[in-house]
Amino acid sequence: MTANFSNYFRFLIKRERITSLFWILGIVLFSGGIAAAYPVLFPDQEAISGMLATLGTPPMVAMMGPLYGLAHINFAILFAQQCLMWVALAAAIMNIFLVVRVSRADEELGRNEIIASLPVGRLTGGVAAIVLAFALNVLIAVLSAFLILLTGIEGLSVQGAFVFGLSIGMQGFVFAGITLFFAQIFSTASAAIGTPFAVLGLSYILRGAGDMMDASNAVKVSATGFIMADYKMTDPLSFLSPLGLGLKVEAFYKNFWWPVLILFLEALVFAGIALVLNARRDIGAGLVPAKAGRTHGGIFLRNPLGFAFRLLRGSFIGWGIGLLLLGMSYGSVLSNVSTFVQGNEMIQKMLEASGSSSSMENAFLVMISVMMAMITAIPLIMSVNRFRTEESHGRLEAVFSLATSRVGLLGSFAFIALLQALVLPLFYGLGLYSVATKSVSLKTCIETAIVYAPANLFFVGLAVLLVGCLPKLTKLIWLPLGYSFFVIYFGRLIPNMPKFMDKLSPFGYVPQIPVEPFHAMPLLVLSGLGLLLVVAGLIGVKKRDIG
């Protein structure tokens, strides 16, 4: 069943070495770089106490998980609390893409038929995929641990560094197993990649809900800034989530190994079930058969816009539902924010120091809305890049053999992405309002969600420019989005982050309503630049070769 495994495994390593190298370097260097910066970013106890008070608020508990080790706080513990979950999310995304590429995507493109014609076992591909994922996750874990130890920050220990690294690796490995499982269920790569992302989103929501329930024993800060109590992490919802379970290691404090072991066993269970299903299905087919299409396409499919919408509608609907659920989950947090702040002098001083006289609800809306805006940028970029995906797979040759314009087709993908930039924020805003009707008005929810649309329009334009003019560099679009996430997210947590770094991201120019007054000019400039980039990309695709 696994004949010629070693040869096939070496083939996958050679094929995936460049992409995997970028993922490994990104995750490892991010972990080590952030850890090394903590002594500079938090130079005294006052800065650390203020940061802990922020992390103890309901919004931050929902976003990042509960605090621990407050009586023995040091840079290592603070780093692990702030960064573990976000690095684990990156590892999970890496594993989802990796496993789909080497399994269901190869089947969909017919590559596995060529492999099957050679003396290769039926399960060789599946076993090689999960072994490769395991090897990459262990490599990330080990390299991250060593690099963190090299930073020499206060509170480091060898055991804590490896618990931190292996928690990241095993969370990623769980999603490798989950993805391999769904690759057997569905017959298309889009479904095989979309479902694990839905599971990832659900895991994040379950973890947030569980940690919020644990926050009944929330961190208490005295008027002088001293920490008074720990969180108790016992809610079962967070244990059901791989992301929640990964936070239970309490890296650099108690250094629990049992969550790492449970995550490893969960991954093996999913991988084992996937291999059993793989042995029982036909190559190229899924256990859930693909829906048979009509013999003749409708009128709507006979034009580029209809064709593009047909390819993107599933993603459109899925992301809309996901943002609606995220809005509802954060709406439940919003309803309890003001109760938490009452009597907490430290948090009130922090709000005053930020230059905002707004309520905690408004401050929470600003923080969450910009995060949701950056999440919304992901499906917009993916929609534009779908043109490049279809092109690289050779499927656009048949389309262009008819009287179809390149500009018209790429413009259709861009138009749908621009439409998503306006519509998807509404899902989040409506979800937020549906749960927090007593805390905020519908108008405010919609305004705080939609105000970031021009920044996302800029990202759409940048994606169209790369697809149209530099198709081999389309993956570089994720670098400015990653930078925006780093600067906007950590800039809100780190008091010494240079202010000009915000302005290197389009999100840094968006007025933070309702905390700040509305200014139309930055939004008009961002929209204009985005449209100019779209036009430049359309001109580029007209002049270059297809394929």
N, C-alpha and C positions, 0 to 999 in steps of 0.2 A: 504493500500500500504506500510505502514511502521510498520506493526504488530511486536511486540516483539523487538522493536528498542533498548530499554534499555538493555535487555539481550545480544543482539548481540554487542552492543557498548562496554559493559563490557568485552565481549569475545575478541574483537579487542584490547582493552587496555592491557589485560593480555598477549595476544600473542605478541604485538609489544613493550612491556614495555622495554625490554633490548636494542633492536636496537635503539629505540627512545631516550632512556636515553643517549646513547653514542653520538648521534647526538646533543641532547640538550646541554650536557656538553661541547662538542667540540666547538659549536658555541658560547655559552655564555662565556666560559672561554677564548676563543680566543679574544672576544670583550673586556672583562674586563682586561685581561692580557696586551693586546697591549695598551689600554688606560692608564693603570698605568705606563707603561714604557716611555711614552712621555717626562715627565720632565727630565728623565735621558738621553734619546737619543738626545734631543734637548735642551741643557743647556742654550743657549744664543740666542739673536736676530739674530746674524750672521748665526747660524745653521738653524734657522727657515726661514730666508730670502733665504738661499741657497736651502732649501727644496722646498719652494714655486716657486722658479725659475725653478727647475727641474719639478715640477708638471705642470708648465705652458707651457712646450714644447709640440709640436704636438704629439709625441709618448705617452706621459703621459696623455694628454687630451683624446686621442683615447682609452687608456687603462682604465682610471679611472674617466673621466668626468671633467667638468670645475671647476674652483675655485670660491669661493664666500666669502664674509665677509672679504676681504683683508684689509680693513681699521680698522677692529676690530679683527684682527687675535689673536687666543689664542690656547692653547693645545687642547681644546675640538673641535674647528672647524677644526683644522689640522687633528686630529684623524678621525673625521667623513668623511672628504674629502678623506683620504687615504684608509679607511677600509670599508665604508658602502657598496660599490658595491660588494666587494669580500665576505663579510659575507652574503649579499643577494644572491649571486650565490650559496653559500653553502646551504642556506635555500631552494633555488629552487631545487637543486639536491636532498636534503632530501625528499622534497614533491613528486618529480617525482617517486623516488624509493618506497616511502610509498604507494602512491595511486595505483601504478601498483601491488604491492605485495598483497594488500587487495581487489583488484578488478579483473583485467584481468588475473593475474597469477593464482588466485584461480579458476577462470572459466576454464582456460586452463588445470589445473591439476585435474579437476573434483571435487574439494572440494565444490563448490557451489551447486552441485547436492545433496550432503548430507545435506547442509543447507536448500535447497529448499524443502526437504522432511519433514522438521519440520514446525511448524506454524509460518513462517516468511514471512513478506510482500515482494512484488516484488521489492520495492525500498529500503528496509531496508538496504541492503548491500551498495548501493550507497550513501544513506544519512549518514550512519554510517561512511563511508570512508571520506566524505567531512567534517563532524563534527569533526572527530578525527584530521584531518589535521588542521582545524581551531583552535582547542584547543591547539595542539602542537605549532602552530605558535604564538598564543597569549602568551603561556607560555614562549617561547623563547624571545618574545618581552619584557615581564614584567621582567623576570630574567636578561636579558641583561641590561635593563634600571637601575635596582637596583644595579647591580654589577658595572656598569659604574659610578653611583653616589657615590658608596663607595670608588672609587679611589681618589676622591677629587681633581682632576686636575683642572687647571685654566680654567674658562669659562663654567663650568658645570651649568646646570639648570635642574630642574625636567621636565619641558616641553620639553626641548631639548632632554633629555635622552629617554623620552617616544616616541617622534617623531622619533628618531633614531631607537629605538627598534621596533616600529610598522611599520615603513617603511620596515624593514627586514622581519617582520612577514607577512605583506600583500603582499609583492613581492613573498614570498614563497607560500602564499595562492592562488595567481593568478595561479601559475604553478600547484598547486594541482587541481584547476578547469580545467585547460587546459588538464592535464593528464587524469582526469576522462572523459573528452569529447572524447579524442582519444581512451580511453579504450572501448568506445562504437562503435567507427568506425572500429577498427581492431580486428581481432579474435585471434591474437597471442600477447603474452606478449612482445616479442622482438620488434614488430612494435609499440605497445602501449608505450614502453619506448623510442624507438629511435626517434619517431616523436616529442615528447615534448622536447627532447634534441636538435633536429634540430630547434625548435621554440626558445629555449633558446639561441642557437648560433646566430640565426637571430636577436633576441632582442639585443644581445650584439653588433652585427655589426651595427644595426640601431642606437643604442645609440651612438656608436663611431662616425658614420658618422654625426649624428646631432650635437654632441658636437664639432666635428671638424669644422663644418660650423659656430657654435657660436664662435669659436676661432678667428674669424676675429677681434674681440675686445679682443685680447689675453692679458694676464697679462703683465704689463710693470714694469720692475725693474730698478731703477736708478743705477748709477755706485756705489753708496754707499750702495745699498742693500735695499732701501725702496720701498714698494709696491705702485704702482701708480693708478691701475685701476682694476675693477672687470670684470668678464665675464657676458654676457647677455645670459640667457638660454631661448631662444625663438624658436629654430628651431623645426618644427613639427615632424621631424624624431625621435628625442629623446622622444617626447611625445607619439609616437606610441609604444614605447618599454616599457614594465613594468620595466625594469632595469633603463631606462632613466627617467621614471616618478618617480621612487623611489628616485632618486637623487635630485628631485626638492623640497624636504622638507627643504633643507638648515638647517640641524640640528645644534643646538646651535647658530644659527644666527637669521634668521627670523622665523624658526620653523613653516613652513606651514603645516596645517593639510589636506588641500584639496587633495594632491596627495595620502595620506593614504586612504581617503574616496573613491576616484576614483578607486584605486587598489582593495579595498574591493568589490565595486560594480562590477568591471570586473570579479572578482572571482565568485561572485554570478551568474552572467550571464552565464559564462561557465558551472558552476555546474548545474544551472537550465536546460540549453539545454541538458547537459549530462543525467540528470535524465529523461527528456522527451524521449530521444532516448532509454534509458534503458528500459522504460516501453513498448516500441514498438518493441523490438527485441527479438529474442529467446535467452535463456540462453546458453552460450557457443559459440554463433555466434556473428559476427560483422556486421555492416551495409555494410562494404566492404567484400564480401565473400572471404575466402581463396582460392587461386588458386589451382585447382585440380592437384595433382601430377600424374606422369606416373604410370601405373600399375607395371612396372618392372623398377628397377633402371638401369642406364647405367653402362658401364664398369668402369667409373671413380668412381662411388659410391661403388664399390665392394672392395675397399681398404681403410685403415684407413685415408690416406691423403685426398682422395677424399671426404670421409664422413665428415672430419673436415672442409674442405674448403667449402662444401655445407652449413654447419651450420654457418660459419663465413663470407661468401661472402657479405651478405647484410650489415653487420657492416663495413666490409672492404671498400666497395664502399661508404657508407654513410660518414665515417670519412674522406675518401679521398676527397670527394666533399666539406665537411666542412672545411678542411684545405686549400683547393684550394681557397675557398671564403675568408677565413681569411687572406691568403697570399695576395690576391688582395686588400682587404680592407687596410691592412697595407702598401701595395705598393703605394696606393694613398697618404698615410701620408708621406712616404719616399720622394716622389717627392717634398714636400713642406718644408722639414726639414731645408735645408740650407738657404732658404729665411728667415725663422723665426730667425735663429741664427745670421744672419748678423746684426751688430750693437748692439747685446745684450751682453754687456761686462760680465755680471754675469755668463751667461751660458758658455761663452768661458773660463772664469776662472775655472769653475767647471770641464770642460773637461780637461784643463791643469792639474788641481789638481789630476785628476784620474790617471795620469801617461800616458795618451794616447795623441799622437800627430795626431791621425787619424781624419778624417772628421766626422761631425755630422751624416752623412749617415752611416758610419761604426759603430759608437757608437750605433746608433739606431738598426742596423742589429744585433749586439751582444745581446742587451737587448731583442729584440723581438724573436730572434732565440731560446734562452734558454727557454723562455716562451712557444713557440710552441713545443719545445722538451718535456717539462713536460706534455703538453696537449697530445702529441702523445703517451706518456707512458700509458695513460688511456686505449685506445683500445687494446694495447698490453697485459696489465694485464687482461683485460676482456676476451681476446681470450684464454688465458691459463686457467682462472677460469671457462670458459665454460665447460671444462671437469668435474670440480667439480659440476657444476650446473646440468649437465646431469646425473651425478652419484647420487647426492642426490635426484633427482626426480625419480630414478629407471629406467631410460631409457637405461642405459648402460648394464643392465642385458641381454637384448635381443641381444645386440651387442656381448657381451662376451660369449653368448651361442654358437656362431659360432667360427670358427678358427681365432680369432682376439687376438692379443697380447696387453696386457695393456701398455707395454713399447712403442709399435708401435703407439697406439692411442694417448697417452699423448705426445709422441714425435712428432706426426703429428700436434697437437695443438701448441706445442712449435715451430715447424718449421714455421708454418704460422705466429706466432707472430714475429719470427725473420725476416721473409720476410717483414712483415709490418714495422718493425723498419727501414728497408732500403728503402722501397717504399713510405711510407706515407710522410716522409720529402720532397720527390721530389715534391709532390703535393703542399706543402706550398711554396717551392722554386720557382716553375714554376708560381704559382699564384702571388707571389711577383714580379717576373721579368716581367710578362705580363703587369703590370701597371706602373712599375718604370724602364722602359728600358733606360731612359735617365740618371738615377741616379746611376745605379749599373749594373754590367755585369752579365750575366747568370751564369758564372763560380763562381762568388762570392756568388750569391744567393744559388746555389746548395751546395757549400762548407760549408757555414754557417749553412745550414739546416742539412746536412748529418753528420757533425762532431760529433753531439751528439748521433749518433746511438749506439756507444759502451756503453754509460751510460744507454740507454734504454735496451740494451742487458743484462746489469746487472740486471735490474728490471725484465726482462723476466725470467732470471735464478732464481731469488729470488721467483717469483711466482710459477715456476715449482717445486722448492724445497718445498714450503709450500703445494702445491696440492699433491705432491708425498709422502711426509713424515708426514706432519701435516695438514691433510685436514680440520680439524675443526678450524684451525687458519688462513685460507686463507684470511680472511678479514683484517688481520693485515698488509697485503702488502700495504694498503693505508696509513699507518702511515709514513713509510719512504718517500713516495712520497709527502705527505702533509708537512713533515718537509723540504724536498727539496724546495718546493714552497715557504715556509715561509722564509727560509734562503736566497735563491737566490734572491727572489723578494724584501724582505725587506732589505736584505744586500746591495742592490743597492741604496736603498733610505735612509738608516740610516747610517750616517758616523761612529758611535761608535759601530757598530756590530762587535764582535770579529771575526778576519779573520779565525781562525781555524774552526769556525762553517761551513764554506763553504766546508771544506775537509771532513766533516761527511756525505756529499752527493756525489754520483757519478758524478753529474753535476759539482761539484766544481773542478774536475780534468781535465775537457775538455778545451783545449786551445781555447781562445775566438778570433778566426780568424774572420775578418782580422785585428783586433786591436792588437792581440798578435801573435807571430810567432808560426808556427805549430810544435808540438812535438808529435811524434808517440808513444812513450813509454807509457804514461798514457792511451792512447786509447787501446793499446795492452793488458795492464794489466787488464783494465775493461772488455775487450772482453774475455780474458782468464778466469777471475773470473766468468763471466756470463755463459760461457760454462761449467765450473766445477760445478756450481750450477745446471745447467740443467741435467748433468749426475747424480748428487747426487739425484735429484728429480726422475729421471727415475729408478734408483736403488730402491728408497723408494717405488714407486708405485708397483714395482714387488713383494715386500715382504709383503705389507700390504693387509688387506681385503678390498674388494670393497663394498662401501655403508656405 
